[in-house]
């Protein structure tokens, strides 16, 4: 009996302890369950092995050999006013659109996560950036998914300078760190974090535990050595970053490169940024020579036909720190089924249903028996409410089959009581439209300037019915 009890005790001590981590919110649970108790999402818990690391993977990124950038200043209490910002100057990536999304450039010691669908151009963007920066500072490109020959073939095809860039094919974090200590690069690209693994974690690369520990190890190294760390991340089917949600909490900047293979344009959008504004937008064009910056994004989204068409109107949205002119199209047609369709591409479909109800109540236009299709031209995703008025006027134009004026610009939020609410940076939007030759603007009354730009007529409206009467 005693021998049996001792065996059970030894077995229990040798058994690994597991926790279950939610991919959506990062919370931990002692046992698996179908629904996360914290965020309410279903089937998001993945097993995380809690065991002592066999080597330096859990503790070494805090030891003395990585001290240098943080130094002793990080261990002392100082006043906020005494912190010298000149110690961490930004430097340019060589692309103004990339710098804009980052908040002005790359910050030493920062960890940046770049995600996107396969083929969006993540590796191309980072390879271009490092080839240009390698002429001014030590740069290292770590590839774990592709061979060195594949990366070299891409660089030669794009015509990039390859003399100074250092390459490494490695997936083990410990061996990678040894190479970083040896060569001491100022900027490092990890392509991708999903293939990295630590020796002390007994799970496959790409699992929650491996991604979590690998990212924590590399991020701590970057913080304490002043290295700019660029991590490439995969995305799921719905477009969100794959892996544990805690990964987004570790890094300083989270950037998504949006764009499908059937379009030549790519949109770089900032989702999280500790060094600048979020929702900043950078636009690139995918050419044979790689990604090229688009200095005037509004011009590519305004390639309209010379002939006016019903259901088309231009609106001004605000992305980050600049206005952007995009065209919104609507198609309203008789429904041949019992349930009319409501489809919105680039806009929130629930918002569309809400606005159509406001149009019926306060505009006197009934579209309950009509199919309504809304599309934002160019693949732009609009999340702000400043597109409400343009959406309704485009739908009304298609319903009555009457084109709107070619030089008309529209923006404004529509409330449930039919009022037209102001939007941020209204006067800057009007000035941007005037620069592109628009001659008439329908805007909320609170956004109307005291003096309209030369050559432009500004119509200020307070109610939805007022806007309908003016078109």
LOSEGU-416851 format. One line per field, with one value per residue (C-alpha): residue number from 1; residue in one letter; x, y, z. Coordinates in steps of 0.02 Angstrom, whole numbers. Example, Ala and Ser with C-alpha at 12.3 -4.5 7.8 and 13.67 -1.06 7.14 Angstrom:
<recs>
mardren 1, 2
bakol A, S
xx 615, 684
yy -225, -53
zz 390, 357
</recs>
This chain:
<recs>
mardren 1, 2, 3, 4, 5, 6, 7, 8, 9, 10, 11, 12, 13, 14, 15, 16, 17, 18, 19, 20, 21, 22, 23, 24, 25, 26, 27, 28, 29, 30, 31, 32, 33, 34, 35, 36, 37, 38, 39, 40, 41, 42, 43, 44, 45, 46, 47, 48, 49, 50, 51, 52, 53, 54, 55, 56, 57, 58, 59, 60, 61, 62, 63, 64, 65, 66, 67, 68, 69, 70, 71, 72, 73, 74, 75, 76, 77, 78, 79, 80, 81, 82, 83, 84, 85, 86, 87, 88, 89, 90, 91, 92, 93, 94, 95, 96, 97, 98, 99, 100, 101, 102, 103, 104, 105, 106, 107, 108, 109, 110, 111, 112, 113, 114, 115, 116, 117, 118, 119, 120, 121, 122, 123, 124, 125, 126, 127, 128, 129, 130, 131, 132, 133, 134, 135, 136, 137, 138, 139, 140, 141, 142, 143, 144, 145, 146, 147, 148, 149, 150, 151, 152, 153, 154, 155, 156, 157, 158, 159, 160, 161, 162, 163, 164, 165, 166, 167, 168, 169, 170, 171, 172, 173, 174, 175, 176, 177, 178, 179, 180, 181, 182, 183, 184, 185, 186, 187, 188, 189, 190, 191, 192, 193, 194, 195, 196, 197, 198, 199, 200, 201, 202, 203, 204, 205, 206, 207, 208, 209, 210, 211, 212, 213, 214, 215, 216, 217, 218, 219, 220, 221, 222, 223, 224, 225, 226, 227, 228, 229, 230, 231, 232, 233, 234, 235, 236, 237, 238, 239, 240, 241, 242, 243, 244, 245, 246, 247, 248, 249, 250, 251, 252, 253, 254, 255, 256, 257, 258, 259, 260, 261, 262, 263, 264, 265, 266, 267, 268, 269, 270, 271, 272, 273, 274, 275, 276, 277, 278, 279, 280, 281, 282, 283, 284, 285, 286, 287, 288, 289, 290, 291, 292, 293, 294, 295, 296, 297, 298, 299, 300, 301, 302, 303, 304, 305, 306, 307, 308, 309, 310, 311, 312, 313, 314, 315, 316, 317, 318, 319, 320, 321, 322, 323, 324, 325, 326, 327, 328, 329, 330, 331, 332, 333, 334, 335, 336, 337, 338, 339, 340, 341, 342, 343, 344, 345, 346, 347, 348, 349, 350, 351, 352, 353, 354, 355, 356, 357, 358, 359, 360, 361, 362, 363, 364, 365, 366, 367, 368, 369, 370, 371, 372, 373, 374, 375, 376, 377, 378, 379, 380, 381, 382, 383, 384, 385, 386, 387, 388, 389, 390, 391, 392, 393, 394, 395, 396, 397, 398, 399, 400, 401, 402, 403, 404, 405, 406, 407, 408, 409, 410, 411, 412, 413, 414, 415, 416, 417, 418, 419, 420, 421, 422, 423, 424, 425, 426, 427, 428, 429, 430, 431, 432, 433, 434, 435, 436, 437, 438, 439, 440, 441, 442, 443, 444, 445, 446, 447, 448, 449, 450, 451, 452, 453, 454, 455, 456, 457, 458, 459, 460, 461, 462, 463, 464, 465, 466, 467, 468, 469, 470, 471
bakol X, X, X, X, X, X, X, X, X, X, X, X, X, X, X, X, X, X, X, X, X, X, X, X, X, X, X, X, X, X, X, X, X, X, X, X, X, X, X, X, X, X, X, X, X, X, X, X, X, X, X, X, X, X, X, X, X, X, X, X, X, X, X, X, X, X, X, X, X, X, X, X, X, X, X, X, X, X, X, X, X, X, X, X, X, X, X, X, X, X, X, X, X, X, X, X, X, X, X, X, X, X, X, X, X, X, X, X, X, X, X, X, X, X, X, X, X, X, X, X, X, X, X, X, X, X, X, X, X, X, X, X, X, X, X, X, X, X, X, X, X, X, X, X, X, X, X, X, X, X, X, X, X, X, X, X, X, X, X, X, X, X, X, X, X, X, X, X, X, X, X, X, X, X, X, X, X, X, X, X, X, X, X, X, X, X, X, X, X, X, X, X, X, X, X, X, X, X, X, X, X, X, X, X, X, X, X, X, X, X, X, X, X, X, X, X, X, X, X, X, X, X, X, X, X, X, X, X, X, X, X, X, X, X, X, X, X, X, X, X, X, X, X, X, X, X, X, X, X, X, X, X, X, X, X, X, X, X, X, X, X, X, X, X, X, X, X, X, X, X, X, X, X, X, X, X, X, X, X, X, X, X, X, X, X, X, X, X, X, X, X, X, X, X, X, X, X, X, X, X, X, X, X, X, X, X, X, X, X, X, X, X, X, X, X, X, X, X, X, X, X, X, X, X, X, X, X, X, X, X, X, X, X, X, X, X, X, X, X, X, X, X, X, X, X, X, X, X, X, X, X, X, X, X, X, X, X, X, X, X, X, X, X, X, X, X, X, X, X, X, X, X, X, X, X, X, X, X, X, X, X, X, X, X, X, X, X, X, X, X, X, X, X, X, X, X, X, X, X, X, X, X, X, X, X, X, X, X, X, X, X, X, X, X, X, X, X, X, X, X, X, X, X, X, X, X, X, X, X, X, X, X, X, X, X, X, X, X, X, X, X, X, X, X, X, X, X, X, X, X, X, X, X, X, X, X, X, X, X, X, X, X, X, X, X, X, X, X, X, X, X
xx 0, 142, 230, 71, 49, 231, 209, 53, 146, 294, 178, 85, 247, 310, 147, 152, 35, -71, -166, -286, -264, -398, -343, -460, -429, -274, -354, -300, -411, -367, -468, -536, -712, -808, -835, -713, -786, -702, -741, -883, -805, -827, -691, -547, -456, -292, -181, -27, 102, 164, 333, 505, 607, 759, 882, 878, 710, 612, 738, 891, 816, 828, 1008, 1158, 1219, 1069, 1094, 1150, 1008, 906, 1064, 1053, 936, 788, 824, 814, 665, 665, 543, 446, 507, 688, 673, 783, 690, 848, 911, 785, 782, 675, 750, 664, 625, 654, 468, 362, 200, 278, 345, 172, 91, 230, 203, 355, 483, 563, 602, 754, 701, 526, 438, 325, 206, 155, 12, -80, -152, -33, 26, -15, 168, 231, 397, 419, 391, 513, 643, 638, 653, 801, 896, 886, 930, 1076, 1179, 1171, 1164, 1186, 1027, 980, 839, 793, 692, 611, 482, 586, 762, 900, 897, 712, 739, 889, 788, 653, 780, 862, 693, 649, 818, 861, 1037, 1095, 1277, 1255, 1103, 1143, 1036, 1003, 895, 848, 695, 770, 759, 910, 1027, 955, 994, 1174, 1191, 1112, 1237, 1378, 1330, 1234, 1114, 1015, 859, 799, 657, 585, 488, 385, 351, 238, 387, 499, 519, 606, 698, 615, 436, 376, 249, 250, 301, 150, 61, 4, 147, 283, 221, 198, 370, 464, 386, 419, 600, 636, 540, 637, 799, 748, 700, 863, 979, 895, 861, 713, 618, 498, 391, 289, 126, -1, -186, -341, -482, -575, -422, -368, -193, -165, -96, -135, -208, -70, 49, -29, -6, 181, 226, 227, 148, 25, 8, -100, -59, -225, -255, -306, -218, -343, -295, -128, -151, -105, -161, -51, -157, -99, -205, -99, 42, 126, 227, 93, -88, -187, -291, -155, -157, -20, -57, 60, 51, 116, 226, 355, 488, 400, 291, 289, 219, 62, 86, -93, -209, -366, -321, -324, -496, -575, -551, -732, -815, -838, -1024, -1123, -1202, -1345, -1299, -1123, -1060, -891, -864, -719, -664, -531, -395, -269, -205, -261, -421, -455, -578, -666, -815, -965, -1083, -1259, -1374, -1558, -1667, -1835, -1826, -1888, -1887, -1979, -1832, -1742, -1553, -1441, -1259, -1121, -941, -820, -953, -1043, -1199, -1288, -1256, -1335, -1495, -1502, -1480, -1612, -1736, -1690, -1713, -1889, -1943, -1865, -1841, -2004, -1916, -1971, -1844, -1918, -1959, -1794, -1626, -1489, -1306, -1172, -989, -839, -732, -552, -572, -565, -643, -737, -768, -816, -992, -948, -1000, -1183, -1251, -1156, -1222, -1404, -1388, -1306, -1447, -1577, -1493, -1497, -1677, -1740, -1614, -1556, -1367, -1294, -1180, -1003, -924, -1023, -939, -1038, -1000, -1093, -1163, -1350, -1436, -1587, -1696, -1648, -1521, -1354, -1216, -1042, -886, -705, -592, -736, -651, -495, -605, -682, -510, -452, -604, -573, -394, -462, -578, -746, -864, -1006, -1011, -1156, -1094, -1164, -1203, -1077, -938, -974, -830, -854, -785, -794, -639, -629, -736, -834, -1013, -1041, -1219, -1243, -1387, -1462, -1589, -1591, -1737, -1634, -1497, -1624, -1702, -1532, -1495
yy 0, 120, 79, 115, 284, 330, 287, 397, 540, 524, 517, 672, 767, 718, 763, 930, 1065, 1144, 1305, 1358, 1528, 1621, 1679, 1829, 1909, 1817, 1760, 1596, 1454, 1302, 1183, 1181, 1244, 1285, 1469, 1593, 1658, 1830, 1881, 1760, 1694, 1511, 1383, 1503, 1411, 1326, 1225, 1310, 1198, 1273, 1198, 1257, 1303, 1196, 1334, 1519, 1535, 1597, 1694, 1741, 1890, 1981, 1938, 2054, 2008, 2097, 2256, 2403, 2502, 2513, 2520, 2578, 2722, 2603, 2548, 2723, 2831, 2994, 3134, 3126, 3301, 3243, 3103, 3148, 3109, 3137, 2967, 2879, 2976, 2912, 2869, 2854, 2688, 2764, 2766, 2915, 2814, 2684, 2821, 2901, 2741, 2718, 2893, 2976, 2837, 2690, 2704, 2611, 2472, 2457, 2295, 2308, 2173, 2174, 2061, 2030, 1897, 1786, 1880, 2053, 2104, 2096, 2015, 2128, 2286, 2234, 2172, 2339, 2432, 2332, 2337, 2527, 2543, 2420, 2555, 2663, 2539, 2353, 2262, 2078, 1987, 1822, 1705, 1550, 1511, 1538, 1487, 1613, 1577, 1621, 1787, 1825, 1788, 1909, 2045, 2024, 2026, 2189, 2265, 2300, 2337, 2176, 2216, 2267, 2169, 2021, 1864, 1720, 1565, 1514, 1464, 1432, 1584, 1540, 1516, 1672, 1775, 1715, 1780, 1945, 1966, 1927, 2044, 2176, 2237, 2397, 2329, 2148, 2069, 1903, 1819, 1752, 1739, 1586, 1476, 1525, 1408, 1399, 1243, 1243, 1236, 1062, 1107, 1132, 1298, 1409, 1352, 1474, 1434, 1446, 1609, 1684, 1638, 1676, 1848, 1888, 1834, 1933, 2087, 2092, 2078, 2223, 2333, 2307, 2323, 2463, 2353, 2387, 2223, 2193, 2036, 1963, 1884, 1774, 1813, 1705, 1685, 1835, 1946, 1959, 1919, 1736, 1675, 1726, 1898, 1930, 1945, 2112, 2173, 2136, 2236, 2425, 2439, 2328, 2359, 2272, 2267, 2254, 2213, 2064, 1987, 2058, 2238, 2325, 2438, 2397, 2491, 2493, 2530, 2560, 2469, 2499, 2624, 2679, 2810, 2893, 2901, 2744, 2717, 2803, 2753, 2724, 2678, 2581, 2516, 2342, 2353, 2242, 2335, 2308, 2420, 2602, 2742, 2832, 3014, 3067, 2923, 3022, 3025, 2835, 2820, 2956, 2881, 2916, 2914, 3079, 3042, 3062, 2902, 2876, 2807, 2880, 3016, 3067, 3082, 3140, 3023, 3056, 2925, 2957, 3133, 3166, 3174, 3049, 3067, 2907, 2866, 2773, 2683, 2621, 2508, 2502, 2380, 2293, 2139, 1979, 1881, 1894, 1966, 2114, 2104, 2227, 2210, 2334, 2315, 2429, 2485, 2413, 2320, 2352, 2537, 2524, 2452, 2589, 2728, 2658, 2661, 2844, 2883, 2809, 2898, 3070, 3075, 2998, 2872, 2691, 2559, 2413, 2318, 2358, 2268, 2390, 2362, 2482, 2480, 2590, 2603, 2546, 2421, 2555, 2509, 2653, 2641, 2821, 2891, 3037, 2930, 2919, 3063, 3013, 2836, 2893, 3017, 2884, 2762, 2896, 2940, 2758, 2734, 2883, 2852, 3033, 3067, 3191, 3333, 3285, 3419, 3373, 3320, 3256, 3208, 3209, 3094, 3056, 3037, 2930, 3084, 3145, 3276, 3298, 3293, 3369, 3265, 3296, 3405, 3464, 3618, 3520, 3401, 3545, 3616, 3446, 3433, 3607, 3558, 3419, 3536, 3503, 3650, 3606, 3531, 3475, 3472, 3482, 3658, 3648, 3606, 3749, 3873, 4060, 4085, 3949, 3909, 4002, 3921, 3811, 3828, 3757, 3709, 3684, 3570, 3529, 3396, 3248, 3323, 3481, 3378, 3286, 3451, 3521, 3376
zz 0, 43, -121, -218, -132, -167, -350, -361, -278, -397, -546, -489, -464, -637, -722, -810, -754, -891, -904, -1039, -1120, -1216, -1389, -1383, -1214, -1148, -985, -907, -844, -742, -852, -1028, -1060, -1215, -1174, -1099, -937, -958, -1137, -1179, -1340, -1387, -1429, -1396, -1255, -1298, -1184, -1113, -1029, -866, -831, -782, -934, -976, -1002, -1026, -1113, -962, -859, -959, -1049, -881, -838, -847, -1021, -1098, -996, -1098, -1171, -1012, -906, -727, -768, -778, -598, -526, -481, -580, -612, -775, -821, -803, -931, -1080, -1241, -1342, -1284, -1398, -1561, -1703, -1869, -2036, -2118, -2290, -2331, -2281, -2281, -2166, -2051, -2046, -1982, -1854, -1786, -1864, -1882, -1794, -1608, -1537, -1420, -1493, -1541, -1694, -1753, -1937, -1991, -2152, -2265, -2366, -2519, -2450, -2457, -2277, -2320, -2472, -2368, -2233, -2356, -2446, -2281, -2218, -2383, -2378, -2194, -2205, -2291, -2134, -1988, -1950, -2002, -1990, -2079, -1994, -2104, -2033, -2166, -2323, -2368, -2393, -2580, -2591, -2504, -2614, -2771, -2716, -2678, -2849, -2936, -2850, -2889, -2706, -2641, -2559, -2515, -2333, -2270, -2158, -2171, -2051, -2067, -1889, -1790, -1618, -1505, -1399, -1547, -1628, -1474, -1478, -1656, -1605, -1464, -1584, -1728, -1626, -1762, -1736, -1824, -1838, -1937, -1877, -2018, -1936, -1749, -1777, -1827, -1680, -1532, -1364, -1305, -1135, -1201, -1248, -1381, -1568, -1648, -1675, -1518, -1385, -1268, -1401, -1476, -1304, -1238, -1400, -1416, -1232, -1246, -1404, -1345, -1182, -1279, -1392, -1243, -1150, -1299, -1397, -1548, -1662, -1674, -1819, -1801, -1944, -1886, -1971, -1976, -1956, -2081, -2012, -2033, -1850, -1791, -1753, -1588, -1409, -1377, -1251, -1399, -1443, -1264, -1267, -1421, -1443, -1615, -1706, -1893, -2023, -2208, -2298, -2480, -2586, -2733, -2858, -2825, -2842, -2692, -2513, -2358, -2203, -2050, -1871, -1742, -1587, -1568, -1408, -1502, -1608, -1663, -1702, -1859, -1958, -2140, -2268, -2449, -2563, -2741, -2779, -2934, -3016, -2918, -2751, -2645, -2698, -2592, -2648, -2600, -2640, -2593, -2633, -2818, -2834, -2754, -2862, -3035, -3079, -3249, -3341, -3355, -3193, -3131, -3011, -2840, -2833, -2716, -2646, -2460, -2351, -2213, -2082, -2063, -1925, -1956, -2134, -2238, -2375, -2518, -2569, -2677, -2608, -2726, -2694, -2793, -2744, -2840, -2821, -2712, -2794, -2631, -2468, -2372, -2454, -2450, -2360, -2410, -2363, -2422, -2329, -2206, -2055, -2112, -1947, -1971, -2143, -2071, -1941, -2070, -2186, -2043, -2010, -2195, -2190, -2031, -2058, -2247, -2303, -2416, -2395, -2449, -2354, -2514, -2600, -2606, -2550, -2596, -2534, -2587, -2545, -2701, -2691, -2549, -2414, -2247, -2166, -1980, -1937, -1934, -2048, -2197, -2142, -2245, -2401, -2387, -2378, -2521, -2630, -2591, -2627, -2792, -2848, -2790, -2891, -3032, -3028, -3031, -2908, -2961, -3011, -2902, -2745, -2583, -2432, -2252, -2087, -1953, -1955, -1787, -1750, -1731, -1905, -1852, -1943, -1814, -1838, -1865, -1810, -1920, -2028, -2099, -2145, -2243, -2339, -2381, -2444, -2557, -2625, -2670, -2780, -2876, -2790, -2803, -2684, -2511, -2401, -2222, -2044, -1988, -1846, -1971, -2091, -2104, -2082, -2257, -2389, -2493, -2660, -2794, -2672, -2610, -2436, -2388, -2201, -2149, -1981, -2027, -2146, -2240, -2272, -2355, -2464, -2519, -2571, -2690
</recs>
